[in-house]
Amino acid sequence: MTVSAPFPSVNRLDPWKAHSAKICAVFEEVPGIKTYELELEPAGVRDEYRFQPGQFNMVYLPGFGESAISISSDPGSPGRLLHTVRAVGNVTNALARKQTGDQILLRGPFGSWWPLENCIGQDLIIACGGVGLPPLRPVIYEIVRRRKEFGDVSILYGARRPEDLLFTNEYESWRKAGIQLEVTVDLGNLGWTGHIGVVPTLFERLDVSPAQTSVFTCGPEIMMRFVIQEAQDRGIASERIFLSMERNMNCALGLCGHCQLGPEFICKDGPVFSFDRMEPYFHMEDF
């Protein structure tokens, strides 16, 4: 099984050119994390823009720089472009000060995407932690819309605390679509009655048929390591495990070399990789 190549043919925008985007709404998901609803300008650019689940944009704020941010909206509604962002650096902190009506610049979309088309008729496990859920949210939207095309679908999601869980208002719709949703937190509180523990422990709740199951995972790298181990322990092959390696991406075109890992450039060759491609580099200290 292979991951699709970057730059889908349905998108004809120049990756070097930054386009103006108006902030139509800002949603505070949890403390420190906001979702920005953007509208590309002008209308011609907006009509041309298409993306695949797992791709990202370069968000550009003049005077502050660029940051690679995954798209967290529905691919079926490309006019409503969402980015869910944790304020952790120079660019993202500047973005956090922006308000509805302000304008920013975007380049994209960039990168490979989750190979959902290769999973038709099969079972799928989506395992994510913290802000690893937004890059997988477009996959979930696609599955909900096309639910009959897939077998058993499970979402394993965790956060540090109950108040850190993202998109909680969507959980019921996912379950109603026939998706098994298992949620966990590292630290509970007096009102929490759910599971306590790390995401990989949720595999114990699944009945896995390894020959017909694929795994998509995104989140802290230590979490992904153990998700991969749990999947392999259940007989799921490395080429059926996919991970998003969103890290240290600066230019999105593989020119600066900042995100290079072994022979791979995460921004250009990824960010979504099958594990059999990444496995030789997991021993490297800077992973």
C-alpha positions in Angstrom: 0.0 0.0 0.0 1.4 3.4 -0.9 0.6 7.0 0.1 -0.5 9.3 -2.7 2.1 11.7 -4.0 2.1 15.4 -3.1 0.3 18.1 -5.0 -3.0 16.6 -6.2 -4.0 17.3 -9.7 -7.3 18.8 -8.6 -5.4 21.8 -7.1 -3.8 24.1 -9.7 -2.6 26.9 -7.4 1.0 28.1 -7.5 2.6 26.7 -4.3 5.0 29.6 -4.2 2.3 32.3 -4.2 0.7 33.4 -1.0 -3.0 34.2 -1.2 -4.9 36.5 1.1 -7.4 34.9 3.5 -9.9 36.6 5.7 -10.6 35.3 9.2 -14.4 34.7 9.2 -14.6 33.3 12.7 -12.4 32.2 15.6 -13.4 29.4 17.9 -11.6 28.8 21.2 -11.6 25.0 21.5 -9.7 24.7 24.7 -7.2 27.0 26.5 -4.4 27.7 24.2 -6.0 26.2 21.1 -8.2 28.0 18.6 -9.8 27.1 15.3 -9.7 29.7 12.6 -12.3 29.7 9.8 -10.7 31.2 6.8 -12.0 32.4 3.4 -9.5 32.6 0.6 -9.6 35.8 -1.5 -10.3 36.5 -4.3 -13.2 34.2 -5.3 -11.3 32.7 -8.2 -8.6 31.4 -5.8 -11.3 30.1 -3.5 -12.9 28.2 -6.3 -9.7 26.6 -7.4 -8.6 25.5 -3.9 -8.9 21.8 -3.1 -7.1 19.7 -0.5 -6.9 16.1 0.7 -7.2 14.9 4.3 -3.8 15.2 6.0 -2.4 18.0 3.9 -1.3 21.4 5.3 -1.0 25.0 4.5 1.8 27.5 5.2 0.2 30.2 7.2 2.1 33.5 6.7 1.9 36.6 8.9 4.1 39.4 7.5 6.6 40.5 10.1 6.5 37.2 12.0 7.0 34.5 9.4 5.4 31.3 8.2 4.2 28.2 10.0 3.0 24.8 8.6 -0.5 24.1 9.9 -2.7 21.1 9.1 -6.1 21.6 7.6 -8.9 20.5 10.0 -12.0 21.1 7.9 -14.2 19.0 5.7 -12.6 18.3 2.3 -16.1 18.2 0.9 -16.5 21.9 1.8 -13.3 23.5 0.6 -14.8 27.0 0.8 -14.9 26.7 4.6 -11.2 26.3 5.4 -10.4 25.5 9.1 -7.0 25.4 10.9 -6.8 24.3 14.5 -3.8 25.9 16.1 -1.9 25.7 19.4 -0.1 29.0 20.3 3.4 27.8 20.9 5.8 29.9 18.8 6.4 33.3 17.2 3.9 32.9 14.3 1.2 31.0 16.2 1.3 33.5 19.1 0.9 36.3 16.6 -2.0 34.4 15.0 -3.6 34.0 18.4 -3.9 37.8 18.6 -5.8 38.0 15.3 -9.6 38.6 15.3 -12.5 38.0 13.1 -12.2 40.2 10.0 -8.4 40.3 10.0 -6.5 39.0 7.0 -3.5 36.6 6.8 -1.7 34.9 3.9 -1.7 31.2 2.9 0.3 29.0 0.6 -0.8 25.5 -0.2 -2.0 22.9 0.1 1.1 20.8 0.6 2.2 17.3 1.3 0.9 13.7 1.1 -2.4 12.6 2.6 -4.0 9.8 4.5 -4.6 6.9 2.0 -8.3 6.6 2.7 -9.1 5.4 -0.8 -6.8 2.4 -0.3 -8.9 1.4 2.8 -12.3 1.1 1.1 -13.9 -2.2 2.3 -11.4 -2.5 5.2 -11.4 -1.8 8.9 -9.6 1.4 10.1 -8.2 2.4 13.5 -7.6 6.2 14.0 -5.3 6.7 17.0 -4.5 10.3 18.0 -3.6 12.4 21.0 -4.0 16.1 21.8 -3.6 18.3 18.7 -3.1 15.1 16.7 -6.8 15.0 16.2 -7.2 18.0 13.9 -5.1 16.5 11.0 -7.3 13.4 11.2 -10.6 15.3 11.5 -10.9 15.6 7.6 -10.6 11.8 7.4 -13.4 11.4 9.9 -15.6 13.8 7.9 -15.0 11.7 4.8 -15.8 8.4 6.6 -19.0 9.8 8.1 -20.1 10.9 4.6 -19.1 7.6 3.0 -19.6 5.3 5.9 -20.9 2.3 3.9 -17.7 2.1 2.0 -15.7 1.0 5.0 -15.7 -1.8 7.5 -15.3 -1.3 11.3 -13.9 2.1 12.1 -12.5 3.0 15.5 -11.2 6.3 16.9 -8.9 6.1 19.8 -8.4 9.6 21.2 -6.7 11.0 24.3 -5.7 14.3 26.0 -3.9 15.2 29.1 -7.1 16.3 31.0 -10.9 16.2 30.2 -10.8 20.0 29.6 -8.2 19.5 26.9 -10.3 17.2 24.7 -11.0 18.7 21.3 -14.2 18.8 19.2 -16.3 17.2 22.0 -19.5 18.5 20.4 -18.9 16.2 17.4 -18.4 12.9 19.2 -22.1 12.0 19.2 -22.4 12.5 15.4 -19.4 10.2 14.9 -20.9 7.5 17.1 -24.2 7.8 15.3 -22.4 7.2 12.0 -21.4 3.8 13.4 -17.8 4.7 14.5 -16.5 3.2 17.7 -15.1 6.1 19.7 -12.9 5.5 22.7 -11.7 8.5 24.7 -9.1 8.6 27.5 -7.3 11.2 29.6 -4.0 11.1 31.5 -5.4 12.8 34.5 -9.1 12.7 35.5 -11.1 15.0 37.7 -14.1 14.6 40.0 -16.5 14.8 37.0 -14.7 12.4 34.7 -16.2 8.9 34.5 -14.3 7.8 31.4 -11.1 5.9 30.8 -7.8 7.1 32.4 -4.6 6.1 30.7 -2.6 6.7 27.5 -4.0 6.2 24.0 -2.2 2.9 23.2 -4.0 1.2 26.1 -7.3 1.7 24.2 -6.3 -1.0 21.8 -7.4 -3.5 24.5 -11.0 -2.5 23.7 -10.8 -3.4 20.0 -11.4 -6.7 18.2 -8.7 -6.4 15.5 -8.6 -8.4 12.2 -5.0 -7.6 11.2 -5.2 -8.7 7.6 -8.0 -6.2 6.8 -7.0 -3.4 9.2 -5.1 -0.2 8.6 -4.0 2.3 11.3 -3.8 6.1 11.0 -1.9 7.8 13.9 -1.0 11.4 14.7 0.1 13.0 18.0 3.1 13.2 20.3 5.9 11.1 18.9 6.2 8.9 22.0 2.5 8.1 21.7 2.9 7.1 18.1 5.7 4.8 19.0 3.5 2.9 21.3 0.5 3.0 19.0 2.7 1.4 16.3 3.9 -1.2 18.8 0.3 -2.1 19.8 -0.7 -2.4 16.1 2.3 -4.6 15.3 1.7 -6.8 18.4 -1.7 -7.5 16.9 -0.3 -8.5 13.6 -0.9 -5.4 11.6 1.9 -5.0 9.0 4.2 -2.0 8.9 3.0 -1.0 5.4 -0.6 -0.8 6.8 0.3 1.7 9.6 0.4 5.3 8.6 1.7 8.2 10.7 1.8 12.0 10.2 5.3 13.3 11.0 4.5 17.0 11.3 7.7 18.4 12.6 10.2 21.2 11.9 8.6 22.1 8.5 9.8 25.5 7.3 9.5 25.9 3.5 7.0 23.1 2.5 9.0 22.4 -0.7 12.0 20.4 0.6 14.5 23.2 -0.1 15.7 24.4 3.3 16.4 20.9 4.6 15.1 21.7 8.1 12.7 18.8 8.2 15.0 16.2 6.7 14.9 12.8 8.4 17.2 10.2 6.7 16.6 10.6 2.9 13.0 12.0 3.5 11.9 15.6 3.6 8.8 15.6 5.8 7.2 18.6 4.1 7.6 17.3 0.6 7.6 13.5 0.9 5.2 13.5 3.8 3.9 14.5 6.3 1.9 11.2 6.0 4.2 8.2 5.7 3.7 4.4 5.9 5.6 3.1 8.8 7.7 0.8 6.7 9.3 3.9 5.2 10.0 5.5 8.5 11.0 2.4 10.5 14.7 2.6 9.8 14.9 6.1 11.3 13.0 5.5 14.5 16.3 4.9 16.4 17.6 8.3 15.5 17.9 10.7 18.5 16.3 13.6 16.8 13.1 11.8 15.9 
